[in-house]
Amino acid sequence: MIAYWIQTATHAQLQELWWLICSVVGSLFLFLNFVQGGQTLLWQVAKTETEKSLVINSLGRKWELTFTTLVLFGGSLFAAFPKFYATSFGGAYWVWMLILFTFIIQAVSYEYRTKPRNILGSKVFETFLLINGSVGILLIGAAVGTFFTGSNFTLNSYNFVTWTSPLRGLEAAFSLFNLSVGFFLVFNARALGAMYLVNNIDFSQNDELEERLRAATYKNFIYSLPFLGWFVIQVLPMDGYGIGENGEIIRVTWKYLLNLVQVPGLAVALIVGLILVVTGVLVTSKTKATCGIWSSGLGTVLVGLAIFGMAGFNNTAFYPSKVDLQSSLTIYNASSSVYTLQVMTWVALFIPVVLAYVAYVWWAMDRRKISVDDISGADSAGSY
């Protein structure tokens, strides 16, 4: 049945499938940002070196997943929508280089923070972790915002990209709308990070750290609300860009609200996602339960799917050009050939196997909560 569908699917169906797959990967990345969020909480919740080691070693078990998912997201966009990859990564390279740099210093920090003869000192590497969790996520949010506000590029008949801003993508950080997306992701990641630490650390010897983490969950959720509210207030009445009858890009009034109405699944994902995020926050901050991360994590994935879906589905230009409307990219004019998408779809059939392996490894690492004993004495040989 699946083989028959892959062989008979139209190019448009494959394009929509791959936008959905890329959206799922991107949304999983937003959930995995709990690692970055937890890093930014280090100075607020950890009052002693022992508490600091507990937090960093807990997050250190998962930091590779975030980086790998970011690379996978970029790789899937490169394969499925090469024109977007060439336009954004080739034109707005300063913002992407800065984002990647923050992830590089994160990897270096986990590797060398506690190494002997560390001439920089542990605080320098902890500052690198803060930069990754704040600046890196803020810029990623600003980049996601450009799916709605557009970017400064033109494409000629040979698909040669001309970027008209000397800031090469950094101009996205000067948009209040884009920054609202970025700050929402930062504070949501901090709330997720606190929830993950509550779930992953054994607090039998440290009740105060648990209390601070539960309080941080609620505070950062509250801090995220103004930015989420600004995004919603701005995006619903926003004019977007759609595909006209002749294939040209046209301006459409209230485009993103129309997408939610005309594609009800997006509205359901957004509403259910927000409910799940709130539920996880309340469960963690107002009770003694430790499972809030799973509710809020799933909610974050659903909200991410709604945002990416609003940007790309329903004949919407997901990467508008501020300079030349007809240079705007859609999932139809930016994708690979039907043959390439068919081959990629065959490969994608192995995704459930990979996800099952990741879930097993996650379970194996977290089946026993990290404790003080794991980071002290002989047990600390592999600590961060």
Secondary structure, DSSP 8 states (H G I E B T S, - for coil): -HHHHHHH--HHHHHHHHHHHHHHHHHHHHHHTHHHHHHHTHHHH--SHHHHHHHHHHHHTTHHHHHHHHHHHHHHHHHH-HHHHHHHHHHSHHHHHHHHHHHHHHHHHHHHTT-TT-SS-HHHHHHHHHHIIIIIHHHHHHHHHHHHH-BSEEE-TT--EEE--TTTTGGGGG-HHHHHHHHHHHHHHHHHHHHHHHHHB--TT-HHHHHHHHHHHHHHHHHHHHHHHHHHHHHTT--EEEE-TTS-EEEETTHHHHHHHHSHHHHHHHHHHHHHHHHHHHHHHHSS-S-HHHHHHHHHHHHHHHHHHHHHTTTB-SB-BSS-GGG-B-TTTSS--HHHHHHHHHHHTTHHHHHHHHHHHHHHHHSS-B-GGGGSGGGGTT--
